Amino acid sequence: MVVDTGATTISMGASMAKHLGINYESGQRIRMSTANGVTEGRRVILKKVTIGEISQYNIEATVSINDALPVVLL
């Protein structure tokens, strides 16, 4: 997990989304601009995100289909 102060959403690769049990395949299809170029992704809503004692609900996230992200960006 990496805190990305310039990120607009939480972002992760498809492998991590699968590992976390996120059904990204039913998410909205999007094109994502990354440092490595443009790639296909899905926009999803995470029911709950918890870091330490802080929880937030209904958080937008993006999933890179081609696993371009080796870590989760917060």
Accessible surface in RSA format (square Angstrom, percent):
REM  Atomic radii and reference values for relative SASA: ProtOr
REM  Chains: A
REM  Algorithm: Lee & Richards
REM  Probe-radius: 1.40
REM  Slices: 20
REM RES _ NUM      All-atoms   Total-Side   Main-Chain    Non-polar    All polar
REM                ABS   REL    ABS   REL    ABS   REL    ABS   REL    ABS   REL
RES MET A   1   150.15  77.8  90.38  59.8  59.77 142.3  81.36  69.2  68.79  91.1
RES VAL A   2    70.46  46.4  66.69  60.4   3.77   9.1  70.46  61.2   0.00   0.0
RES VAL A   3   112.11  73.8  89.91  81.4  22.20  53.5  89.91  78.1  22.20  60.2
RES ASP A   4    53.12  37.2  44.02  43.8   9.09  21.5   9.54  22.5  43.57  43.5
RES THR A   5   139.07  98.9 100.26 101.6  38.81  92.5  75.22 101.0  63.85  96.5
RES GLY A   6    66.35  81.8   0.00   N/A  66.35  81.8  39.41 108.1  26.94  60.3
RES ALA A   7    38.47  35.4   7.58  11.7  30.89  70.3  14.68  20.7  23.80  63.0
RES THR A   8   137.76  98.0  99.71 101.1  38.05  90.7  81.64 109.7  56.11  84.8
RES THR A   9    26.45  18.8  14.89  15.1  11.56  27.6  21.67  29.1   4.78   7.2
RES ILE A  10    20.40  11.6  19.43  14.5   0.97   2.3  19.43  14.0   0.97   2.6
RES SER A  11    13.98  11.8  13.98  18.7   0.00   0.0   2.26   4.8  11.72  16.4
RES MET A  12     3.22   1.7   3.22   2.1   0.00   0.0   3.22   2.7   0.00   0.0
RES GLY A  13     1.28   1.6   0.00   N/A   1.28   1.6   0.92   2.5   0.35   0.8
RES ALA A  14     7.51   6.9   7.51  11.6   0.00   0.0   7.51  10.6   0.00   0.0
RES SER A  15    68.56  57.9  59.81  79.8   8.75  20.2  40.21  85.6  28.35  39.7
RES MET A  16    70.71  36.6  66.68  44.1   4.03   9.6  65.79  55.9   4.92   6.5
RES ALA A  17     0.00   0.0   0.00   0.0   0.00   0.0   0.00   0.0   0.00   0.0
RES LYS A  18   132.05  64.4 111.37  68.3  20.68  49.2  61.39  55.3  70.66  75.3
RES HIS A  19   147.76  80.8 114.74  79.8  33.02  84.5  72.35  74.6  75.40  87.7
RES LEU A  20    98.95  55.1  67.56  48.3  31.39  78.9  73.03  51.3  25.93  69.8
RES GLY A  21    68.11  84.0   0.00   N/A  68.11  84.0  36.79 101.0  31.32  70.1
RES ILE A  22    32.63  18.6  22.09  16.5  10.54  25.4  26.61  19.2   6.02  16.3
RES ASN A  23   105.13  72.5  86.39  83.5  18.74  45.1  40.61  97.7  64.52  62.4
RES TYR A  24    14.56   6.8  14.48   8.2   0.09   0.2   5.98   4.5   8.59  10.6
RES GLU A  25   118.09  67.8  99.16  75.0  18.93  45.1  34.82  67.4  83.27  68.0
RES SER A  26    90.55  76.5  51.88  69.2  38.66  89.1  47.05 100.2  43.49  60.9
RES GLY A  27    17.56  21.7   0.00   N/A  17.56  21.7   9.39  25.8   8.17  18.3
RES GLN A  28   109.10  61.0  94.66  69.2  14.44  34.4  43.36  92.3  65.74  49.9
RES ARG A  29   177.80  74.7 158.07  80.6  19.73  47.0  55.23  75.5 122.57  74.3
RES ILE A  30    25.93  14.8  15.43  11.5  10.49  25.3  24.38  17.6   1.55   4.2
RES ARG A  31   171.64  72.1 143.67  73.2  27.97  66.6  69.26  94.7 102.38  62.0
RES MET A  32    20.74  10.7  16.03  10.6   4.70  11.2  20.74  17.6   0.00   0.0
RES SER A  33   102.16  86.3  68.87  91.9  33.29  76.7  40.41  86.0  61.76  86.5
RES THR A  34    41.75  29.7  17.85  18.1  23.89  56.9  25.84  34.7  15.91  24.1
RES ALA A  35   115.14 105.9  63.94  98.7  51.20 116.5  77.23 108.8  37.91 100.4
RES ASN A  36   135.47  93.4  96.53  93.3  38.95  93.8  30.71  73.9 104.76 101.3
RES GLY A  37    34.88  43.0   0.00   N/A  34.88  43.0  32.98  90.5   1.89   4.2
RES VAL A  38    91.22  60.0  60.63  54.9  30.59  73.7  60.63  52.7  30.59  83.0
RES THR A  39    14.23  10.1   9.54   9.7   4.69  11.2  10.99  14.8   3.24   4.9
RES GLU A  40    62.85  36.1  60.36  45.7   2.49   5.9  19.16  37.1  43.69  35.7
RES GLY A  41     0.00   0.0   0.00   N/A   0.00   0.0   0.00   0.0   0.00   0.0
RES ARG A  42    23.31   9.8  23.31  11.9   0.00   0.0   0.00   0.0  23.31  14.1
RES ARG A  43    84.38  35.4  79.52  40.5   4.86  11.6  20.17  27.6  64.21  38.9
RES VAL A  44    13.98   9.2   8.21   7.4   5.78  13.9  13.98  12.1   0.00   0.0
RES ILE A  45   103.75  59.0  79.82  59.5  23.93  57.7  79.82  57.5  23.93  64.9
RES LEU A  46    20.86  11.6  18.47  13.2   2.38   6.0  20.86  14.6   0.00   0.0
RES LYS A  47   175.03  85.4 167.11 102.5   7.92  18.9 109.69  98.7  65.35  69.6
RES LYS A  48   117.08  57.1  91.84  56.4  25.23  60.1  39.38  35.4  77.70  82.8
RES VAL A  49    29.11  19.2  23.86  21.6   5.25  12.7  27.23  23.7   1.88   5.1
RES THR A  50    72.52  51.6  42.19  42.8  30.33  72.3  39.77  53.4  32.75  49.5
RES ILE A  51    93.95  53.5  87.10  64.9   6.85  16.5  90.46  65.1   3.49   9.5
RES GLY A  52    70.38  86.8   0.00   N/A  70.38  86.8  43.48 119.3  26.90  60.2
RES GLU A  53   179.60 103.1 140.58 106.4  39.01  92.9  61.67 119.3 117.93  96.3
RES ILE A  54   121.70  69.3 117.22  87.3   4.48  10.8 120.34  86.7   1.37   3.7
RES SER A  55    36.83  31.1  19.59  26.1  17.24  39.7  10.28  21.9  26.56  37.2
RES GLN A  56   100.83  56.4  99.47  72.7   1.36   3.2  30.07  64.0  70.76  53.7
RES TYR A  57   133.74  62.4 116.66  66.4  17.07  44.4  88.95  66.8  44.79  55.2
RES ASN A  58   109.72  75.7  91.33  88.3  18.39  44.3  22.01  53.0  87.71  84.8
RES ILE A  59    46.48  26.5  45.21  33.7   1.27   3.1  46.48  33.5   0.00   0.0
RES GLU A  60    67.48  38.7  61.00  46.1   6.48  15.4  16.48  31.9  50.99  41.6
RES ALA A  61     0.00   0.0   0.00   0.0   0.00   0.0   0.00   0.0   0.00   0.0
RES THR A  62    11.94   8.5  11.94  12.1   0.00   0.0  10.61  14.2   1.33   2.0
RES VAL A  63     0.00   0.0   0.00   0.0   0.00   0.0   0.00   0.0   0.00   0.0
RES SER A  64     0.00   0.0   0.00   0.0   0.00   0.0   0.00   0.0   0.00   0.0
RES ILE A  65    58.13  33.1  46.04  34.3  12.09  29.2  46.04  33.2  12.09  32.8
RES ASN A  66    96.11  66.3  66.29  64.1  29.82  71.8  41.43  99.7  54.68  52.9
RES ASP A  67    61.96  43.4  45.11  44.9  16.85  39.9  22.90  53.9  39.06  39.0
RES ALA A  68    34.59  31.8  11.49  17.7  23.10  52.5  22.31  31.4  12.28  32.5
RES LEU A  69    30.39  16.9  23.12  16.5   7.26  18.3  23.12  16.2   7.26  19.5
RES PRO A  70   123.01  89.7  84.98  77.5  38.03 138.2  97.02  80.1  25.99 161.5
RES VAL A  71    57.60  37.9  52.16  47.2   5.44  13.1  57.51  50.0   0.09   0.3
RES VAL A  72    20.74  13.6  20.02  18.1   0.72   1.7  20.02  17.4   0.72   2.0
RES LEU A  73    36.01  20.1  36.01  25.8   0.00   0.0  36.01  25.3   0.00   0.0
RES LEU A  74    40.06  22.3  21.81  15.6  18.25  45.9  38.16  26.8   1.89   5.1
END  Absolute sums over single chains surface
CHAIN  1 A     5079.2       3788.8       1290.4       2838.4       2240.8
END  Absolute sums over all chains
TOTAL          5079.2       3788.8       1290.4       2838.4       2240.8
